[in-house]
Each structure stands twice: as C-alpha cells, then as structure tokens.
Amino acid sequence: MLFKRLLWLVALIGLSYCDETTVQPDDAEVTPEPEADADADADADSDPEPEAEADPEPELEPEPTVDISPPETPATLPQEAPRVIEGCRNWMAGIPGSPGHNGIPGRDGRDGRDGSKGEKGATGESGPKGDAGEPGTPGLDGKEGLAGLPGDKGVKGDSGYSYRSAFSVGLTTRNPFPNMPIKFSKIFYNDQKHYSEDTGKFSCPFSGVYFFSYHITVYTKDVKVALYKNNKVIIFTYDQFQSNDVDQAGGSVAVHLDEGDEVWLQVYGDNTFNGIYADNNNDSMFTGFLLYPDLH
C-alpha cells in the first residue's frame, strides 16, 4: 500500500510542473483519455493522505530503487502501451493496471454466403434389390396386329360324328313265310353290320331317333305287312291285288329306340296275305338309318 501511494505521489509532482498551455502535435491531435483522469480523480479523492505529504522532508532516507517496468501481460489479453500526453515535460506514466476479466461472448455472427458447388462424388455401390411392388392397373388394349402366316396343315383327326348306323336291303325270294321276320338277303348298304341277314332284324347300337321305310312289290296275292319293334307292331300296310296287275305298297316311320332294341318287317296273318314279289325287274326293299343320337 505504501508503495502504491509513493507512485501516485511521484505522478502528482510531475503533473504540477506541466505548463498550463498544451502544445499540440503537428501531425495529429491527441485527445487525453477521460477515463484516466476520472480514475486519477477517484484515487485522489479516496486517498487524501498523499496530499498532506506533498512536501517531503529532506531528512527521509532514500527509498530503495524500485523496478517500475510494466508487468508481464497475459498472453491471452495483450495490453495497450501507455500513452504519453504531449505538453507535459516532466510527466511520467504510471504502472499499467491488472488485466480485466474476460468479457461476455458476443452475439453469433450472420450466416456466411453459400459456398461454390463441390465436385461430383464417385458413384456408390448398388443397393440390394427391393421387394416387388403391387401390380399396376391394366393398360388399354393395343391395336390389332396384322394376321400371321398360315400354319402347317395338321394331322387328320377322327370324325366329328362318331354315331353312325344305316342299312338298306332287298328281297331275293318271293312269297316269304308269314308271322316271322322277312329275311332280306340282297345288301345295298350295311357297313356297320347293324342289320342281320340271318335273322332279318335290325339291332339298335345306341339310343336315338331312327327312320325306317319299306317298299313292297305286290303280285298274285294280297299283301298285309307290319313293322315290329320288340314284338310290338308299330305300323301296318295293306294292299289288295288286282288280277294280272303288279301293284306297289309301302310305309315309313320315325321312332325312338333305346340301345339293344330290335326292329323288323314281317307278313301279318296267314298265307293269303303274303303276295310279296321280287325278281330281276322288281324289288321289295327295307331301309333304316339313325337321324340323331341321344346326347347326355
């Protein structure tokens, strides 16, 4: 404390010898720091005792030499060098004060401008295959294309109509026996063999509708014949013989048959009704065929 007061005493003595007129520098005007004068006045008011010692006694022992060089300033807070006030010839600067505390951090500065666009980076590796997505909405039908070239001819297939049954036969003898099937032995058509020459009967191969007809030449006697189905008469035909004249008789019918049914033609009655005749110039015929089968 004593050392500090001595320093202030030396400073006051130097100020007392300053000229009242301040000499201005040629190159620039320097304004004294108001804070330093305020601090000096504050220290002068707070310490009135050094003013009483303004006239030191010559008997005081000389003080030891004190190093008044500026103290080392912290590396983080450099201090400004003391200013020399122009116009005071015998003025001596005081010792710099201790560094102040670090101030409050300032506000964040404004965002800087966007930098220039960087170079394009290298292409990365392909990632794993993702899951399949849901099917999209079907698109519109496209335009019909041109017709293609004809293909090769295919192999001949089976007939589309496999239900076949037909026969057509004629008589080779005259005056057949009555009350029994007439055996027609002259074959015009019987490829399926559904008509039997031995029995004179037609056997139905599959169910369906069949058509039967007969044409009879009548000579020497009256004729009465009947078409049978399973021992039951379907139709009758009667023709009366005229003396020394050849006559004709016939009949036809469409009937439904089941598989296995039998159909034949025979003389109905006794020998007085068997005037059926046949020779090289006259025929008596019996015909039958399938119209259409039953489709299940």
C-alpha positions in Angstrom: 0.0 0.0 0.0 2.8 2.3 0.8 4.5 1.6 -2.5 1.3 2.4 -4.3 1.0 5.8 -2.6 4.6 6.7 -3.4 3.9 6.0 -7.1 0.8 8.3 -7.0 2.9 11.0 -5.2 5.5 10.9 -7.9 2.8 11.2 -10.6 1.2 14.2 -8.9 4.5 16.1 -8.5 5.2 15.6 -12.3 1.7 17.0 -13.1 2.3 20.1 -11.0 5.2 21.1 -13.3 3.3 20.8 -16.5 2.8 24.0 -18.5 -0.7 25.5 -18.5 -0.6 25.7 -22.3 -0.7 22.4 -24.0 1.4 22.1 -27.1 -0.4 20.4 -30.0 1.4 18.0 -32.2 2.0 18.9 -35.8 0.7 15.7 -37.4 -2.4 14.8 -35.3 -4.5 15.9 -32.4 -4.5 13.6 -29.4 -7.3 13.8 -27.0 -6.5 12.7 -23.5 -8.3 9.7 -22.2 -11.2 10.8 -20.0 -11.2 7.5 -18.1 -7.6 8.0 -16.9 -8.5 11.5 -15.4 -11.6 10.0 -13.8 -9.6 7.3 -12.3 -6.9 9.7 -11.1 -9.6 11.9 -9.5 -11.3 9.0 -7.9 -8.0 7.8 -6.4 -7.1 11.3 -5.3 -10.5 11.6 -3.5 -10.2 8.2 -1.9 -6.7 8.8 -0.7 -6.4 12.3 0.9 -3.3 11.5 2.9 -0.7 11.7 0.0 -1.7 15.4 -0.5 -0.5 16.1 3.1 2.9 14.7 2.2 3.2 16.8 -0.9 6.4 18.5 0.7 8.7 15.6 1.7 11.2 16.2 4.4 14.8 16.1 3.3 15.7 14.0 6.3 13.9 10.9 4.9 16.1 8.1 3.9 16.1 7.4 0.2 13.8 4.7 -0.9 15.3 1.6 -2.5 15.2 1.5 -6.2 12.0 0.1 -7.4 11.5 -1.6 -10.8 8.6 0.2 -12.3 8.7 -1.6 -15.6 5.3 -2.7 -16.8 4.3 -6.1 -15.5 4.1 -9.1 -17.9 0.8 -9.1 -19.7 -1.1 -12.3 -20.1 -0.7 -13.9 -23.4 -4.4 -14.1 -23.9 -5.1 -10.4 -23.3 -2.5 -8.1 -24.7 -2.4 -4.6 -23.1 -2.1 -1.3 -24.9 1.2 0.6 -24.3 0.9 3.6 -22.0 0.2 6.9 -23.8 2.4 9.9 -23.4 0.5 13.2 -23.1 2.1 15.9 -25.2 2.7 19.2 -23.4 3.8 17.8 -20.0 7.6 17.8 -20.0 8.2 16.1 -16.7 5.3 13.7 -16.7 5.9 10.0 -16.0 3.4 7.3 -16.9 2.1 5.1 -14.2 2.2 1.3 -13.9 -0.4 -0.4 -16.2 -3.3 -1.9 -14.3 -4.0 -5.6 -14.0 -5.8 -7.2 -16.9 -9.6 -7.1 -16.7 -11.9 -10.2 -16.7 -12.9 -11.7 -19.9 -16.0 -10.1 -21.3 -19.3 -11.8 -22.2 -19.1 -13.6 -25.5 -20.6 -11.5 -28.3 -23.6 -12.5 -30.4 -23.4 -15.0 -33.2 -22.4 -13.5 -36.4 -24.6 -13.7 -39.6 -24.6 -16.8 -41.7 -22.0 -16.8 -44.3 -22.7 -16.9 -48.0 -23.2 -20.3 -49.7 -20.0 -21.7 -50.9 -19.4 -22.8 -54.5 -20.8 -26.2 -55.7 -18.4 -29.0 -54.9 -17.3 -31.6 -57.4 -19.5 -34.6 -58.2 -18.7 -37.5 -56.0 -18.0 -41.1 -57.1 -20.9 -43.3 -57.9 -21.8 -45.5 -54.9 -22.4 -49.3 -55.0 -25.8 -50.6 -56.0 -28.1 -51.4 -53.1 -29.9 -54.7 -52.6 -32.9 -55.5 -54.7 -36.2 -54.2 -53.2 -39.4 -56.0 -52.7 -41.7 -56.4 -55.7 -44.4 -53.7 -55.9 -48.1 -54.3 -56.3 -49.3 -54.9 -59.9 -50.3 -51.8 -61.6 -53.6 -51.0 -63.3 -54.0 -52.9 -66.6 -53.3 -50.7 -69.6 -55.6 -50.1 -72.6 -55.7 -52.8 -75.3 -53.3 -52.1 -78.1 -54.2 -52.0 -81.8 -54.9 -55.3 -83.5 -51.8 -56.6 -85.2 -51.5 -58.0 -88.7 -52.7 -61.5 -89.5 -49.9 -64.1 -89.3 -48.9 -66.6 -92.0 -51.0 -69.8 -92.3 -49.6 -72.6 -90.3 -48.8 -76.1 -91.5 -51.7 -78.5 -92.1 -52.5 -80.6 -89.1 -52.8 -84.4 -88.9 -56.2 -85.6 -89.9 -58.3 -86.3 -86.8 -61.1 -88.6 -86.0 -64.5 -87.9 -87.5 -66.5 -85.4 -85.6 -69.6 -87.5 -85.9 -69.0 -91.0 -84.4 -72.6 -92.1 -84.2 -73.4 -93.9 -87.5 -75.9 -96.5 -88.2 -77.7 -97.3 -91.6 -78.8 -100.2 -93.7 -80.6 -100.8 -97.0 -81.5 -104.4 -98.1 -83.7 -106.1 -100.7 -85.7 -109.3 -101.2 -84.3 -112.1 -103.4 -87.2 -114.6 -103.0 -91.0 -114.3 -103.4 -93.8 -115.2 -101.0 -91.9 -115.2 -97.7 -93.3 -117.2 -94.7 -95.9 -115.4 -92.7 -95.7 -114.4 -89.0 -91.9 -114.4 -88.9 -89.3 -111.7 -89.8 -88.7 -111.4 -93.6 -85.0 -112.1 -94.4 -83.8 -109.5 -96.9 -80.6 -111.0 -98.4 -79.8 -108.5 -101.1 -77.5 -106.0 -99.5 -77.3 -102.4 -100.8 -75.6 -100.9 -97.7 -74.8 -102.4 -94.3 -71.2 -101.2 -93.4 -71.9 -101.0 -89.7 -73.5 -104.6 -89.7 -76.4 -103.4 -87.5 -78.8 -105.4 -89.8 -78.5 -109.2 -89.6 -79.1 -111.2 -92.8 -79.5 -114.4 -90.7 -82.4 -113.1 -88.5 -83.8 -110.3 -90.7 -83.7 -107.9 -87.7 -82.0 -104.5 -87.1 -80.4 -104.2 -83.6 -80.1 -100.6 -82.2 -76.4 -99.8 -81.4 -77.1 -96.6 -79.4 -80.2 -94.7 -78.3 -81.6 -92.1 -80.6 -84.2 -91.4 -83.2 -84.3 -93.7 -86.3 -86.1 -93.6 -89.6 -87.4 -96.8 -91.2 -89.1 -97.3 -94.6 -90.1 -100.2 -96.9 -91.2 -100.6 -100.5 -93.2 -103.8 -101.5 -94.0 -105.1 -104.9 -97.4 -106.9 -104.8 -98.2 -109.8 -107.2 -100.5 -112.8 -107.3 -101.9 -112.2 -103.8 -103.0 -109.5 -101.4 -100.3 -108.2 -99.1 -100.5 -107.2 -95.4 -97.2 -106.4 -93.6 -96.3 -104.9 -90.3 -93.3 -103.2 -88.9 -92.3 -104.5 -85.4 -90.4 -103.2 -82.5 -89.6 -105.7 -79.9 -92.6 -107.9 -80.8 -94.9 -104.9 -80.9 -96.4 -103.6 -84.1 -95.5 -100.0 -85.0 -97.4 -99.6 -88.3 -99.5 -101.8 -90.8 -99.7 -101.7 -94.6 -102.3 -103.5 -96.6 -102.6 -103.7 -100.5 -105.3 -105.6 -102.5 -104.0 -107.5 -105.5 -105.7 -106.8 -108.9 -105.9 -109.6 -111.4 -102.9 -109.8 -113.7 -101.5 -106.5 -112.5 -98.3 -105.7 -110.5 -99.0 -103.3 -107.6 -96.9 -101.3 -105.1 -97.2 -100.8 -101.4 -95.0 -99.1 -98.8 -94.7 -97.3 -95.5 -92.3 -95.2 -93.4 -91.9 -94.0 -89.8 -89.5 -92.2 -87.4 -89.2 -93.8 -84.0 -87.1 -93.5 -80.9 -85.1 -96.6 -80.0 -83.0 -97.5 -76.9 -79.8 -99.3 -77.2 -80.5 -103.1 -77.8 -84.0 -102.6 -79.3 -84.8 -104.7 -82.4 -86.9 -103.7 -85.5 -88.0 -106.0 -88.4 -90.7 -106.4 -91.1 -93.0 -109.5 -91.4 -96.2 -110.8 -93.1 -99.1 -110.2 -90.8 -101.7 -113.1 -91.0 -101.8 -116.3 -92.9 -100.6 -117.3 -96.5 -103.4 -115.4 -98.1 -101.6 -112.1 -97.3 -98.1 -112.9 -98.4 -98.2 -111.7 -102.1 -94.7 -110.0 -101.8 -92.9 -110.4 -105.0 -89.3 -109.8 -106.3 -87.4 -110.7 -109.5 -84.7 -109.1 -111.7 -87.1 -106.3 -112.7 -89.0 -105.7 -109.5 -87.6 -105.2 -105.9 -89.0 -105.2 -102.5 -86.8 -103.2 -100.1 -86.3 -102.4 -96.4 -84.3 -99.4 -95.2 -83.4 -97.8 -91.9 -80.9 -95.2 -90.5 -80.1 -93.0 -87.5 -81.4 -89.4 -87.5 -79.6 -88.2 -84.4 -78.4 -89.9 -81.1 -79.3 -89.1 -77.6 -76.6 -86.8 -76.1 -76.3 -87.0 -72.3 
